[in-house]
Amino acid sequence: MSDMLQDKAVPALDIAPRAKPSNYPEPFASRVAGRTKRALGDAFGLQTFGVNLTELAPGGASALLHRHSKQDEMIYILQGRPTLRTEHGEQVLSPGMCAGFPAGGVAHHLINRTDEPVLYLEVGDRTPGDEGSYPEDDLKAVLIDGAWAFTRKDGTPYG
């Protein structure tokens, strides 16, 4: 984190993308290869919630279909027309639309099925002990000291 950003505003696109595109282990990381995140909240030293400016290339996905045990999430579409996919169906979103996902709620993710890039803001809290569950994949995530640790659903490690 740079101290310079704590007392001034900057263009969001000037904040470098995350060096590591995904925390998922393989074979899951390659499924979100078309995603680029700029951790805006981290650049300003935010501790209790995160804000990402995320771009999905055509064919890209925001994440695996997932839900959080303790973290609330919200998205706001800036550009493009992603498909919001949940356990209950799909909806095409457009700029200016938003969606929220309370902790323990419906599993969700975005998919870019268009030929144009999608740009959106995602906001989530950083509640310690949060867990991510993935109804379609043999994957479990636990937030430990601010970092995600991934295992199979039975607790066996990947790799």
C-alpha positions as CSV (number, residue, x, y, z in Angstrom):
1,M,0.0,0.0,0.0
2,S,1.3,3.5,-0.9
3,D,1.0,6.2,1.8
4,M,0.6,8.7,-1.1
5,L,-3.0,7.4,-1.9
6,Q,-4.2,8.0,1.7
7,D,-4.6,11.7,1.2
8,K,-5.5,12.2,-2.5
9,A,-7.8,11.0,-5.2
10,V,-6.5,9.2,-8.3
11,P,-8.0,7.8,-11.5
12,A,-9.1,4.3,-10.7
13,L,-7.5,2.9,-13.9
14,D,-4.1,4.3,-12.6
15,I,-4.2,1.7,-9.8
16,A,-2.3,-1.3,-11.0
17,P,-4.1,-4.6,-11.5
18,R,-3.5,-7.3,-8.9
19,A,-0.2,-9.1,-9.7
20,K,-1.9,-12.5,-9.1
21,P,-5.1,-12.7,-11.2
22,S,-6.7,-15.4,-9.0
23,N,-6.3,-17.0,-5.6
24,Y,-8.1,-20.1,-6.8
25,P,-6.0,-23.3,-7.1
26,E,-6.0,-25.0,-10.5
27,P,-8.1,-26.2,-12.2
28,F,-10.3,-23.3,-11.0
29,A,-8.0,-20.3,-11.6
30,S,-8.0,-20.8,-15.4
31,R,-11.8,-20.5,-15.3
32,V,-11.5,-16.8,-14.3
33,A,-8.5,-16.0,-16.6
34,G,-10.5,-13.2,-18.4
35,R,-10.8,-11.2,-15.1
36,T,-8.7,-8.3,-14.1
37,K,-9.1,-6.7,-10.7
38,R,-7.8,-3.4,-9.4
39,A,-8.0,-3.4,-5.6
40,L,-9.1,0.2,-5.0
41,G,-9.8,-0.3,-1.3
42,D,-6.3,-1.8,-0.7
43,A,-4.7,1.2,-2.5
44,F,-6.2,3.5,0.1
45,G,-5.5,1.3,3.1
46,L,-9.2,0.4,3.7
47,Q,-9.4,-2.2,6.5
48,T,-13.1,-3.1,7.0
49,F,-14.3,-3.4,3.4
50,G,-12.8,-3.9,0.0
51,V,-13.6,-2.3,-3.3
52,N,-12.5,-3.7,-6.6
53,L,-12.7,-2.2,-10.1
54,T,-13.1,-5.4,-12.1
55,E,-12.9,-6.0,-15.9
56,L,-14.2,-9.1,-17.6
57,A,-13.0,-9.8,-21.1
58,P,-15.4,-11.4,-23.5
59,G,-16.0,-14.9,-22.2
60,G,-14.6,-14.0,-18.7
61,A,-16.2,-14.9,-15.4
62,S,-16.1,-12.9,-12.1
63,A,-15.6,-16.0,-9.9
64,L,-16.9,-19.5,-9.6
65,L,-20.5,-19.7,-8.5
66,H,-20.2,-19.0,-4.8
67,R,-21.6,-17.6,-1.6
68,H,-20.0,-16.2,1.5
69,S,-20.9,-17.3,5.1
70,K,-20.2,-13.8,6.7
71,Q,-19.4,-11.4,3.9
72,D,-22.0,-9.2,2.3
73,E,-21.2,-8.3,-1.4
74,M,-22.5,-5.7,-3.9
75,I,-21.8,-5.1,-7.5
76,Y,-22.4,-2.0,-9.7
77,I,-22.2,-2.2,-13.5
78,L,-20.2,0.6,-15.1
79,Q,-19.9,-0.7,-18.7
80,G,-21.0,-3.7,-20.7
81,R,-23.8,-6.2,-20.3
82,P,-22.7,-9.1,-18.1
83,T,-25.0,-12.0,-17.2
84,L,-25.7,-12.4,-13.5
85,R,-26.0,-16.1,-12.8
86,T,-27.4,-17.4,-9.5
87,E,-28.8,-20.7,-8.3
88,H,-32.2,-19.4,-9.3
89,G,-31.6,-18.3,-12.9
90,E,-29.9,-15.6,-15.0
91,Q,-30.4,-11.9,-15.7
92,V,-28.6,-9.7,-18.2
93,L,-27.4,-6.5,-16.5
94,S,-26.6,-3.2,-18.0
95,P,-24.7,0.0,-16.9
96,G,-26.3,1.6,-13.9
97,M,-27.7,-1.7,-12.5
98,C,-26.6,-3.1,-9.2
99,A,-27.1,-6.3,-7.2
100,G,-26.4,-7.2,-3.6
101,F,-25.7,-10.6,-2.0
102,P,-26.2,-10.9,1.8
103,A,-24.0,-13.3,3.7
104,G,-25.3,-16.9,3.5
105,G,-27.6,-15.9,0.6
106,V,-27.9,-17.1,-2.9
107,A,-24.7,-18.3,-4.8
108,H,-23.8,-16.0,-7.6
109,H,-21.3,-14.9,-10.3
110,L,-21.1,-12.8,-13.4
111,I,-20.3,-14.1,-16.9
112,N,-19.4,-11.9,-19.9
113,R,-21.1,-13.6,-22.9
114,T,-20.7,-10.5,-25.1
115,D,-18.0,-9.4,-27.5
116,E,-17.3,-6.2,-25.4
117,P,-15.5,-5.8,-22.1
118,V,-17.5,-5.5,-18.9
119,L,-16.4,-3.1,-16.1
120,Y,-18.0,-3.1,-12.7
121,L,-17.3,-2.2,-9.1
122,E,-17.5,-5.0,-6.4
123,V,-17.7,-4.1,-2.8
124,G,-17.5,-6.6,0.1
125,D,-16.7,-6.5,3.8
126,R,-13.7,-8.3,5.3
127,T,-15.3,-10.1,8.2
128,P,-12.7,-12.5,9.8
129,G,-13.6,-16.2,9.6
130,D,-15.6,-15.8,6.4
131,E,-16.0,-19.0,4.3
132,G,-16.7,-19.3,0.7
133,S,-18.8,-22.3,-0.6
134,Y,-19.0,-23.4,-4.2
135,P,-22.2,-25.5,-4.9
136,E,-20.9,-26.7,-8.3
137,D,-17.3,-27.3,-7.5
138,D,-15.2,-29.4,-5.0
139,L,-13.8,-26.3,-3.3
140,K,-14.0,-24.6,0.0
141,A,-12.4,-21.3,1.0
142,V,-11.7,-19.9,4.5
143,L,-10.5,-16.4,5.2
144,I,-7.5,-16.6,7.5
145,D,-5.6,-13.5,8.6
146,G,-6.9,-11.6,5.5
147,A,-5.9,-14.3,3.0
148,W,-8.0,-17.1,1.4
149,A,-7.0,-20.7,2.0
150,F,-8.6,-23.3,-0.4
151,T,-9.2,-27.0,0.2
152,R,-11.5,-29.6,-1.2
153,K,-14.9,-29.8,0.5
154,D,-13.6,-32.7,2.6
155,G,-10.7,-30.5,3.8
156,T,-8.0,-32.1,1.6
157,P,-5.5,-29.6,0.3
158,Y,-5.0,-28.9,-3.4
159,G,-1.5,-29.3,-4.9
